[in-house]
Each structure stands twice: as structure tokens, then as C-alpha cells.
Amino acid sequence: MYDVDVERERRLNGGRDVAVVGLRDPEGRVLMVQTRRFPSRWQPIGGGIDPGDSGPVATLVRELGEEAGLELGADAFRQVQAGAAGR
């Protein structure tokens, strides 16, 4: 399925390192967001690891604030795996 938003991001950020969080509530529901970059899709919170981020956890803390207005400390995450988008 072709998606113009996904294709644009692949062209612009195809090899970018990313961090994504599956933030669950006590009932096991995962918080999903709609962003300006992908307005037709629900997705977990996350984004590219910026040069100023000390690692994936720092990226998640920053992205939670930017995308959901949430403030969580690094100790709120149980498992972190780093990877690259589009690779």
C-alpha cells in the first residue's frame, strides 16, 4: 500500500536512528498518537535520536514531552532496544 507520508519520510530520513516507546497503562493499552508528519496514521510515540541526546532513553524522554506533554524519568523504561529506521 502506497502512502505519500511514509514515502516522503523514507526519502528524507531513511537511515535515521530512532527510538520508539510502547507506553502502557495498567490495563495494557498502548498510548498512540497522530502526528503532523503522518496525519492518517496512529503510531507509538518516538522519533529520531538527535545528536544532543545521550542515547535512546534520552530520546524517549524528550519525545514523550514533545508529542504527548508527558514528563517521565529515564527510570520509567523497562527495556530499550536501539535500531535504525529503513535499514
Residue pairs with C-beta under 8 A, 6 or more apart in sequence:
3 40
3 41
5 37
5 38
5 39
5 40
5 41
6 38
9 37
9 38
10 86
13 48
13 85
13 86
14 85
14 86
14 87
15 84
15 85
15 86
15 87
16 48
16 49
16 84
16 85
16 86
17 48
17 49
17 82
17 83
17 84
17 85
18 46
18 47
18 48
18 49
18 59
18 83
18 84
18 85
19 46
19 47
19 49
19 56
19 57
19 59
19 60
19 63
19 80
19 82
20 44
20 45
20 46
20 60
21 44
21 45
21 46
21 60
21 63
21 64
21 77
22 30
22 44
23 30
23 31
23 44
23 45
23 64
23 70
24 30
24 31
25 31
30 44
31 44
31 45
31 68
32 42
32 43
32 44
33 42
33 43
33 44
33 45
33 67
33 68
34 41
34 42
34 43
35 43
35 67
45 60
45 63
45 64
45 67
45 68
46 59
46 60
46 63
47 59
47 62
47 63
47 66
47 67
48 59
48 85
49 55
49 56
49 59
49 82
50 59
50 62
53 59
53 62
55 82
56 80
56 81
56 82
57 74
57 77
57 80
58 74
60 77
60 80
61 72
61 73
61 74
64 70
64 71
64 72
65 71
